Amino acid sequence: MKPKSIKPDELNKIFSELKKGDESAIGSYLVKGVRLQISKYNLSGAERVQLLYKRRRAQGLCIVCGKKVTKKNPSTDQLYRLCEEHRNKIDKGSK
């Protein structure tokens, strides 16, 4: 994942989120040509995947490939967790 370019004065906002314990501060940032990576320490593989899926769902992306999801589930009125290609392959293929 490419680092997000931010200005030096935006670091204060990120640090305040870290002090609160907010997970939205986790990420990779680029400040004046220096990469700053903020991540949790000693996560298991399952915990890393869980955070990735959570982040992708919040952004409306497919949890498998990261493509933008466009269709909504009619019963919950929320975006599906998978793109159309992976829904056909994974969800509909298992029935």
N, CA, C and O atoms as a Tinker XYZ file with bonds, in Angstrom:
   380  protein
     1  N      0.837000   -1.172000    0.000000    73     2
     2  CA     0.000000    0.000000    0.000000    64     1     3
     3  C      0.890000    1.246000    0.000000    63     2     4     5
     4  O      1.856000    1.325000    0.758000    81     3
     5  N      0.564000    2.201000   -0.839000    73     3     6
     6  CA     1.359000    3.422000   -0.925000    64     5     7
     7  C      1.101000    4.310000    0.285000    63     6     8     9
     8  O     -0.019000    4.371000    0.792000    81     7
     9  N      2.150000    5.003000    0.749000    73     7    10
    10  CA     1.936000    5.915000    1.881000    64     9    11
    11  C      1.121000    7.134000    1.471000    63    10    12    13
    12  O      1.210000    7.601000    0.336000    81    11
    13  N      0.339000    7.634000    2.392000    73    11    14
    14  CA    -0.491000    8.813000    2.167000    64    13    15
    15  C      0.354000   10.058000    2.436000    63    14    16    17
    16  O      0.948000   10.183000    3.507000    81    15
    17  N      0.412000   10.970000    1.481000    73    15    18
    18  CA     1.177000   12.209000    1.656000    64    17    19
    19  C      0.410000   13.164000    2.566000    63    18    20    21
    20  O     -0.761000   13.460000    2.331000    81    19
    21  N      1.090000   13.640000    3.608000    73    19    22
    22  CA     0.475000   14.600000    4.519000    64    21    23
    23  C      1.449000   15.747000    4.774000    63    22    24    25
    24  O      2.646000   15.631000    4.516000    81    23
    25  N      0.921000   16.843000    5.280000    73    23    26
    26  CA     1.739000   17.999000    5.624000    64    25    27
    27  C      2.220000   17.850000    7.065000    63    26    28    29
    28  O      1.577000   17.174000    7.868000    81    27
    29  N      3.352000   18.481000    7.397000    73    27    30
    30  CA     3.880000   18.340000    8.767000    64    29    31
    31  C      2.902000   18.758000    9.867000    63    30    32    33
    32  O      2.918000   18.180000   10.954000    81    31
    33  N      2.052000   19.756000    9.600000    73    31    34
    34  CA     1.115000   20.197000   10.635000    64    33    35
    35  C     -0.019000   19.190000   10.862000    63    34    36    37
    36  O     -0.713000   19.268000   11.875000    81    35
    37  N     -0.216000   18.245000    9.929000    73    35    38
    38  CA    -1.239000   17.217000   10.101000    64    37    39
    39  C     -0.779000   16.104000   11.036000    63    38    40    41
    40  O     -1.582000   15.273000   11.460000    81    39
    41  N      0.514000   16.087000   11.358000    73    39    42
    42  CA     1.039000   15.085000   12.285000    64    41    43
    43  C      0.422000   15.224000   13.678000    63    42    44    45
    44  O      0.215000   14.226000   14.368000    81    43
    45  N      0.132000   16.449000   14.086000    73    43    46
    46  CA    -0.480000   16.664000   15.399000    64    45    47
    47  C     -1.819000   15.943000   15.509000    63    46    48    49
    48  O     -2.141000   15.379000   16.555000    81    47
    49  N     -2.603000   15.962000   14.425000    73    47    50
    50  CA    -3.894000   15.282000   14.420000    64    49    51
    51  C     -3.691000   13.770000   14.564000    63    50    52    53
    52  O     -4.416000   13.104000   15.304000    81    51
    53  N     -2.701000   13.241000   13.851000    73    51    54
    54  CA    -2.421000   11.804000   13.915000    64    53    55
    55  C     -1.958000   11.410000   15.317000    63    54    56    57
    56  O     -2.387000   10.388000   15.853000    81    55
    57  N     -1.084000   12.220000   15.908000    73    55    58
    58  CA    -0.592000   11.926000   17.256000    64    57    59
    59  C     -1.709000   12.005000   18.295000    63    58    60    61
    60  O     -1.724000   11.220000   19.243000    81    59
    61  N     -2.637000   12.937000   18.129000    73    59    62
    62  CA    -3.750000   13.024000   19.078000    64    61    63
    63  C     -4.664000   11.806000   18.944000    63    62    64    65
    64  O     -5.207000   11.330000   19.941000    81    63
    65  N     -4.841000   11.295000   17.714000    73    63    66
    66  CA    -5.622000   10.072000   17.524000    64    65    67
    67  C     -4.927000    8.889000   18.182000    63    66    68    69
    68  O     -5.585000    8.016000   18.749000    81    67
    69  N     -3.603000    8.858000   18.110000    73    67    70
    70  CA    -2.835000    7.789000   18.753000    64    69    71
    71  C     -2.995000    7.837000   20.266000    63    70    72    73
    72  O     -3.127000    6.799000   20.914000    81    71
    73  N     -2.984000    9.045000   20.830000    73    71    74
    74  CA    -3.136000    9.188000   22.280000    64    73    75
    75  C     -4.499000    8.686000   22.747000    63    74    76    77
    76  O     -4.627000    8.129000   23.838000    81    75
    77  N     -5.531000    8.892000   21.897000    73    75    78
    78  CA    -6.871000    8.426000   22.230000    64    77    79
    79  C     -7.000000    6.916000   22.075000    63    78    80    81
    80  O     -7.921000    6.306000   22.618000    81    79
    81  N     -6.070000    6.314000   21.327000    73    79    82
    82  CA    -6.147000    4.883000   21.061000    64    81    83
    83  C     -7.014000    4.573000   19.852000    63    82    84    85
    84  O     -7.463000    3.441000   19.676000    81    83
    85  N     -7.245000    5.571000   19.029000    73    83    86
    86  CA    -8.086000    5.427000   17.847000    64    85    87
    87  C     -7.335000    4.674000   16.747000    63    86    88    89
    88  O     -6.201000    5.027000   16.421000    81    87
    89  N     -7.954000    3.645000   16.175000    73    87    90
    90  CA    -7.299000    2.849000   15.146000    64    89    91
    91  C     -7.228000    3.550000   13.799000    63    90    92    93
    92  O     -6.559000    3.059000   12.889000    81    91
    93  N     -7.896000    4.679000   13.650000    73    91    94
    94  CA    -7.849000    5.383000   12.370000    64    93    95
    95  C     -6.473000    5.991000   12.114000    63    94    96    97
    96  O     -6.173000    6.375000   10.983000    81    95
    97  N     -5.636000    6.086000   13.140000    73    95    98
    98  CA    -4.290000    6.631000   12.969000    64    97    99
    99  C     -3.342000    5.616000   12.342000    63    98   100   101
   100  O     -2.267000    5.984000   11.870000    81    99
   101  N     -3.727000    4.345000   12.333000    73    99   102
   102  CA    -2.867000    3.309000   11.770000    64   101   103
   103  C     -2.753000    3.522000   10.268000    63   102   104   105
   104  O     -3.757000    3.711000    9.581000    81   103
   105  N     -1.531000    3.490000    9.766000    73   103   106
   106  CA    -1.316000    3.655000    8.335000    64   105   107
   107  C      0.117000    4.015000    8.034000    63   106   108   109
   108  O      0.969000    4.055000    8.922000    81   107
   109  N      0.367000    4.274000    6.776000    73   107   110
   110  CA     1.691000    4.665000    6.313000    64   109   111
   111  C      1.586000    6.070000    5.734000    63   110   112   113
   112  O      0.750000    6.325000    4.867000    81   111
   113  N      2.423000    6.974000    6.205000    73   111   114
   114  CA     2.350000    8.381000    5.822000    64   113   115
   115  C      3.681000    8.840000    5.241000    63   114   116   117
   116  O      4.734000    8.305000    5.588000    81   115
   117  N      3.630000    9.821000    4.364000    73   115   118
   118  CA     4.819000   10.406000    3.755000    64   117   119
   119  C      4.860000   11.882000    4.129000    63   118   120   121
   120  O      3.981000   12.652000    3.744000    81   119
   121  N      5.899000   12.274000    4.890000    73   119   122
   122  CA     6.045000   13.655000    5.348000    64   121   123
   123  C      7.415000   14.152000    4.921000    63   122   124   125
   124  O      8.433000   13.666000    5.414000    81   123
   125  N      7.451000   15.105000    4.019000    73   123   126
   126  CA     8.698000   15.692000    3.527000    64   125   127
   127  C      9.712000   14.631000    3.101000    63   126   128   129
   128  O     10.892000   14.717000    3.439000    81   127
   129  N      9.241000   13.633000    2.358000    73   127   130
   130  CA    10.125000   12.592000    1.855000    64   129   131
   131  C     10.483000   11.517000    2.856000    63   130   132   133
   132  O     11.295000   10.644000    2.548000    81   131
   133  N      9.904000   11.551000    4.045000    73   131   134
   134  CA    10.174000   10.555000    5.081000    64   133   135
   135  C      8.898000    9.741000    5.286000    63   134   136   137
   136  O      7.817000   10.300000    5.472000    81   135
   137  N      9.035000    8.412000    5.251000    73   135   138
   138  CA     7.875000    7.555000    5.474000    64   137   139
   139  C      7.727000    7.269000    6.959000    63   138   140   141
   140  O      8.681000    6.866000    7.625000    81   139
   141  N      6.532000    7.479000    7.464000    73   139   142
   142  CA     6.200000    7.212000    8.851000    64   141   143
   143  C      5.137000    6.122000    8.848000    63   142   144   145
   144  O      4.044000    6.315000    8.316000    81   143
   145  N      5.460000    4.982000    9.442000    73   143   146
   146  CA     4.513000    3.874000    9.473000    64   145   147
   147  C      4.035000    3.663000   10.899000    63   146   148   149
   148  O      4.836000    3.497000   11.818000    81   147
   149  N      2.716000    3.671000   11.072000    73   147   150
   150  CA     2.110000    3.460000   12.379000    64   149   151
   151  C      1.304000    2.175000   12.295000    63   150   152   153
   152  O      0.385000    2.047000   11.486000    81   151
   153  N      1.667000    1.232000   13.145000    73   151   154
   154  CA     0.972000   -0.055000   13.144000    64   153   155
   155  C      0.970000   -0.616000   14.557000    63   154   156   157
   156  O      1.716000   -0.159000   15.423000    81   155
   157  N      0.127000   -1.604000   14.775000    73   155   158
   158  CA     0.097000   -2.263000   16.073000    64   157   159
   159  C      1.279000   -3.211000   16.157000    63   158   160   161
   160  O      1.727000   -3.744000   15.142000    81   159
   161  N      1.777000   -3.420000   17.346000    73   159   162
   162  CA     2.954000   -4.238000   17.578000    64   161   163
   163  C      2.556000   -5.678000   17.891000    63   162   164   165
   164  O      1.605000   -5.912000   18.637000    81   163
   165  N      3.278000   -6.638000   17.325000    73   163   166
   166  CA     3.103000   -8.069000   17.587000    64   165   167
   167  C      1.688000   -8.579000   17.298000    63   166   168   169
   168  O      1.111000   -9.297000   18.114000    81   167
   169  N      1.137000   -8.217000   16.158000    73   167   170
   170  CA    -0.161000   -8.748000   15.771000    64   169   171
   171  C      0.015000  -10.122000   15.139000    63   170   172   173
   172  O      0.998000  -10.375000   14.442000    81   171
   173  N     -0.929000  -10.991000   15.383000    73   171   174
   174  CA    -0.895000  -12.276000   14.696000    64   173   175
   175  C     -1.393000  -12.067000   13.265000    63   174   176   177
   176  O     -1.933000  -11.012000   12.935000    81   175
   177  N     -1.210000  -13.065000   12.439000    73   175   178
   178  CA    -1.663000  -12.968000   11.053000    64   177   179
   179  C     -3.163000  -12.763000   10.964000    63   178   180   181
   180  O     -3.642000  -11.987000   10.137000    81   179
   181  N     -3.905000  -13.459000   11.817000    73   179   182
   182  CA    -5.366000  -13.337000   11.808000    64   181   183
   183  C     -5.800000  -11.927000   12.202000    63   182   184   185
   184  O     -6.758000  -11.396000   11.640000    81   183
   185  N     -5.111000  -11.323000   13.153000    73   183   186
   186  CA    -5.465000   -9.960000   13.579000    64   185   187
   187  C     -5.158000   -8.944000   12.481000    63   186   188   189
   188  O     -5.922000   -8.000000   12.280000    81   187
   189  N     -4.045000   -9.131000   11.769000    73   187   190
   190  CA    -3.716000   -8.239000   10.653000    64   189   191
   191  C     -4.767000   -8.323000    9.556000    63   190   192   193
   192  O     -5.188000   -7.301000    9.014000    81   191
   193  N     -5.191000   -9.543000    9.228000    73   191   194
   194  CA    -6.209000   -9.740000    8.195000    64   193   195
   195  C     -7.532000   -9.122000    8.636000    63   194   196   197
   196  O     -8.232000   -8.506000    7.833000    81   195
   197  N     -7.869000   -9.286000    9.902000    73   195   198
   198  CA    -9.113000   -8.719000   10.427000    64   197   199
   199  C     -9.116000   -7.192000   10.293000    63   198   200   201
   200  O    -10.122000   -6.605000    9.895000    81   199
   201  N     -7.993000   -6.554000   10.624000    73   199   202
   202  CA    -7.899000   -5.096000   10.485000    64   201   203
   203  C     -7.988000   -4.664000    9.028000    63   202   204   205
   204  O     -8.622000   -3.656000    8.714000    81   203
   205  N     -7.352000   -5.426000    8.132000    73   203   206
   206  CA    -7.406000   -5.113000    6.701000    64   205   207
   207  C     -8.834000   -5.211000    6.195000    63   206   208   209
   208  O     -9.302000   -4.306000    5.504000    81   207
   209  N     -9.543000   -6.297000    6.526000    73   207   210
   210  CA   -10.923000   -6.462000    6.091000    64   209   211
   211  C    -11.811000   -5.358000    6.649000    63   210   212   213
   212  O    -12.664000   -4.824000    5.941000    81   211
   213  N    -11.612000   -5.019000    7.910000    73   211   214
   214  CA   -12.409000   -3.965000    8.538000    64   213   215
   215  C    -12.200000   -2.630000    7.825000    63   214   216   217
   216  O    -13.155000   -1.900000    7.561000    81   215
   217  N    -10.940000   -2.323000    7.518000    73   215   218
   218  CA   -10.617000   -1.077000    6.834000    64   217   219
   219  C    -11.212000   -1.052000    5.427000    63   218   220   221
   220  O    -11.741000   -0.028000    4.994000    81   219
   221  N    -11.125000   -2.172000    4.714000    73   219   222
   222  CA   -11.667000   -2.233000    3.351000    64   221   223
   223  C    -13.191000   -2.110000    3.363000    63   222   224   225
   224  O    -13.754000   -1.420000    2.513000    81   223
   225  N    -13.864000   -2.759000    4.300000    73   223   226
   226  CA   -15.325000   -2.670000    4.365000    64   225   227
   227  C    -15.763000   -1.243000    4.656000    63   226   228   229
   228  O    -16.744000   -0.763000    4.088000    81   227
   229  N    -15.042000   -0.567000    5.535000    73   227   230
   230  CA   -15.391000    0.820000    5.876000    64   229   231
   231  C    -15.246000    1.743000    4.672000    63   230   232   233
   232  O    -15.962000    2.739000    4.561000    81   231
   233  N    -14.322000    1.417000    3.773000    73   231   234
   234  CA   -14.106000    2.243000    2.579000    64   233   235
   235  C    -14.961000    1.800000    1.398000    63   234   236   237
   236  O    -14.906000    2.417000    0.333000    81   235
   237  N    -15.753000    0.735000    1.569000    73   235   238
   238  CA   -16.606000    0.251000    0.486000    64   237   239
   239  C    -15.843000   -0.541000   -0.558000    63   238   240   241
   240  O    -16.208000   -0.530000   -1.733000    81   239
   241  N    -14.783000   -1.232000   -0.143000    73   239   242
   242  CA   -13.964000   -2.007000   -1.067000    64   241   243
   243  C    -14.190000   -3.499000   -0.853000    63   242   244   245
   244  O    -14.574000   -3.930000    0.234000    81   243
   245  N    -13.948000   -4.282000   -1.906000    73   243   246
   246  CA   -14.028000   -5.735000   -1.815000    64   245   247
   247  C    -12.943000   -6.213000   -0.852000    63   246   248   249
   248  O    -11.799000   -5.770000   -0.947000    81   247
   249  N    -13.287000   -7.116000    0.081000    73   247   250
   250  CA   -12.311000   -7.544000    1.080000    64   249   251
   251  C    -11.246000   -8.453000    0.492000    63   250   252   253
   252  O    -10.205000   -8.655000    1.118000    81   251
   253  N    -11.477000   -9.013000   -0.703000    73   251   254
   254  CA   -10.511000   -9.907000   -1.321000    64   253   255
   255  C     -9.526000   -9.150000   -2.198000    63   254   256   257
   256  O     -8.313000   -9.282000   -2.034000    81   255
   257  N    -10.051000   -8.348000   -3.140000    73   255   258
   258  CA    -9.175000   -7.721000   -4.131000    64   257   259
   259  C     -9.018000   -6.209000   -3.957000    63   258   260   261
   260  O     -8.077000   -5.632000   -4.502000    81   259
   261  N     -9.907000   -5.558000   -3.219000    73   259   262
   262  CA    -9.795000   -4.125000   -2.993000    64   261   263
   263  C    -10.498000   -3.262000   -4.032000    63   262   264   265
   264  O    -10.353000   -2.040000   -4.014000    81   263
   265  N    -11.274000   -3.888000   -4.958000    73   263   266
   266  CA   -12.036000   -3.108000   -5.935000    64   265   267
   267  C    -13.211000   -2.428000   -5.245000    63   266   268   269
   268  O    -13.680000   -2.884000   -4.202000    81   267
   269  N    -13.681000   -1.339000   -5.835000    73   267   270
   270  CA   -14.835000   -0.627000   -5.298000    64   269   271
   271  C    -16.090000   -1.473000   -5.469000    63   270   272   273
   272  O    -16.368000   -1.960000   -6.565000    81   271
   273  N    -16.844000   -1.651000   -4.394000    73   271   274
   274  CA   -18.092000   -2.411000   -4.433000    64   273   275
   275  C    -19.221000   -1.450000   -4.765000    63   274   276   277
   276  O    -19.330000   -0.386000   -4.155000    81   275
   277  N    -20.066000   -1.817000   -5.732000    73   275   278
   278  CA   -21.124000   -0.913000   -6.171000    64   277   279
   279  C    -22.518000   -1.368000   -5.778000    63   278   280   281
   280  O    -23.416000   -0.538000   -5.638000    81   279
   281  N    -22.720000   -2.673000   -5.597000    73   279   282
   282  CA   -24.059000   -3.180000   -5.314000    64   281   283
   283  C    -24.317000   -3.267000   -3.811000    63   282   284   285
   284  O    -23.424000   -3.550000   -3.012000    81   283
   285  N    -25.596000   -3.007000   -3.460000    73   283   286
   286  CA   -26.007000   -3.073000   -2.061000    64   285   287
   287  C    -26.855000   -4.312000   -1.822000    63   286   288   289
   288  O    -27.563000   -4.783000   -2.712000    81   287
   289  N    -26.768000   -4.821000   -0.618000    73   287   290
   290  CA   -27.619000   -5.922000   -0.197000    64   289   291
   291  C    -29.014000   -5.343000    0.035000    63   290   292   293
   292  O    -29.169000   -4.443000    0.861000    81   291
   293  N    -30.039000   -5.839000   -0.678000    73   291   294
   294  CA   -31.372000   -5.241000   -0.550000    64   293   295
   295  C    -31.999000   -5.411000    0.838000    63   294   296   297
   296  O    -32.806000   -4.580000    1.255000    81   295
   297  N    -31.641000   -6.462000    1.542000    73   295   298
   298  CA   -32.268000   -6.672000    2.856000    64   297   299
   299  C    -31.654000   -5.795000    3.942000    63   298   300   301
   300  O    -32.356000   -5.399000    4.873000    81   299
   301  N    -30.349000   -5.479000    3.846000    73   299   302
   302  CA   -29.709000   -4.649000    4.872000    64   301   303
   303  C    -29.421000   -3.233000    4.384000    63   302   304   305
   304  O    -29.114000   -2.349000    5.183000    81   303
   305  N    -29.518000   -3.020000    3.087000    73   303   306
   306  CA   -29.233000   -1.719000    2.456000    64   305   307
   307  C    -27.790000   -1.269000    2.697000    63   306   308   309
   308  O    -27.507000   -0.072000    2.739000    81   307
   309  N    -26.881000   -2.235000    2.855000    73   307   310
   310  CA   -25.453000   -1.949000    2.990000    64   309   311
   311  C    -24.726000   -2.544000    1.798000    63   310   312   313
   312  O    -25.220000   -3.467000    1.151000    81   311
   313  N    -23.535000   -2.003000    1.512000    73   311   314
   314  CA   -22.750000   -2.544000    0.417000    64   313   315
   315  C    -22.340000   -3.983000    0.729000    63   314   316   317
   316  O    -22.083000   -4.335000    1.880000    81   315
   317  N    -22.285000   -4.812000   -0.327000    73   315   318
   318  CA   -21.796000   -6.174000   -0.151000    64   317   319
   319  C    -20.328000   -6.111000    0.256000    63   318   320   321
   320  O    -19.657000   -5.109000    0.007000    81   319
   321  N    -19.825000   -7.180000    0.883000    73   319   322
   322  CA   -18.429000   -7.217000    1.295000    64   321   323
   323  C    -17.502000   -7.627000    0.164000    63   322   324   325
   324  O    -16.288000   -7.442000    0.248000    81   323
   325  N    -18.087000   -8.192000   -0.908000    73   323   326
   326  CA   -17.306000   -8.655000   -2.050000    64   325   327
   327  C    -17.770000   -7.968000   -3.324000    63   326   328   329
   328  O    -18.936000   -7.593000   -3.449000    81   327
   329  N    -16.836000   -7.804000   -4.285000    73   327   330
   330  CA   -17.203000   -7.281000   -5.592000    64   329   331
   331  C    -18.013000   -8.348000   -6.326000    63   330   332   333
   332  O    -18.111000   -9.485000   -5.863000    81   331
   333  N    -18.584000   -7.987000   -7.452000    73   331   334
   334  CA   -19.449000   -8.910000   -8.196000    64   333   335
   335  C    -18.702000  -10.175000   -8.614000    63   334   336   337
   336  O    -19.252000  -11.275000   -8.551000    81   335
   337  N    -17.461000  -10.018000   -9.036000    73   335   338
   338  CA   -16.662000  -11.174000   -9.464000    64   337   339
   339  C    -16.465000  -12.174000   -8.314000    63   338   340   341
   340  O    -16.653000  -13.377000   -8.500000    81   339
   341  N    -16.094000  -11.688000   -7.150000    73   339   342
   342  CA   -15.859000  -12.572000   -6.014000    64   341   343
   343  C    -17.160000  -13.077000   -5.393000    63   342   344   345
   344  O    -17.182000  -14.160000   -4.808000    81   343
   345  N    -18.232000  -12.315000   -5.510000    73   343   346
   346  CA   -19.528000  -12.817000   -5.050000    64   345   347
   347  C    -19.935000  -14.023000   -5.872000    63   346   348   349
   348  O    -20.429000  -15.010000   -5.327000    81   347
   349  N    -19.729000  -13.951000   -7.197000    73   347   350
   350  CA   -20.057000  -15.088000   -8.057000    64   349   351
   351  C    -19.167000  -16.281000   -7.752000    63   350   352   353
   352  O    -19.625000  -17.423000   -7.739000    81   351
   353  N    -17.895000  -16.009000   -7.510000    73   351   354
   354  CA   -16.931000  -17.080000   -7.292000    64   353   355
   355  C    -17.065000  -17.705000   -5.901000    63   354   356   357
   356  O    -17.029000  -18.929000   -5.770000    81   355
   357  N    -17.218000  -16.880000   -4.866000    73   355   358
   358  CA   -17.185000  -17.377000   -3.482000    64   357   359
   359  C    -18.585000  -17.623000   -2.930000    63   358   360   361
   360  O    -18.906000  -18.750000   -2.552000    81   359
   361  N    -19.428000  -16.582000   -2.876000    73   359   362
   362  CA   -20.735000  -16.711000   -2.230000    64   361   363
   363  C    -21.696000  -17.574000   -3.038000    63   362   364   365
   364  O    -22.300000  -18.502000   -2.502000    81   363
   365  N    -21.837000  -17.274000   -4.311000    73   363   366
   366  CA   -22.815000  -17.996000   -5.127000    64   365   367
   367  C    -22.283000  -19.372000   -5.531000    63   366   368   369
   368  O    -23.079000  -20.273000   -5.798000    81   367
   369  N    -20.975000  -19.559000   -5.583000    73   367   370
   370  CA   -20.393000  -20.842000   -5.960000    64   369   371
   371  C    -20.517000  -21.892000   -4.889000    63   370   372   373
   372  O    -20.420000  -23.085000   -5.180000    81   371
   373  N    -20.731000  -21.477000   -3.650000    73   371   374
   374  CA   -20.804000  -22.438000   -2.544000    64   373   375
   375  C    -22.193000  -23.018000   -2.356000    63   374   376   377
   376  O    -22.378000  -23.950000   -1.574000    81   375
   377  N    -23.170000  -22.474000   -3.067000    73   375   378
   378  CA   -24.562000  -22.947000   -2.896000    64   377   379
   379  C    -24.850000  -24.118000   -3.804000    63   378   380
   380  O    -25.962000  -24.645000   -3.799000    81   379
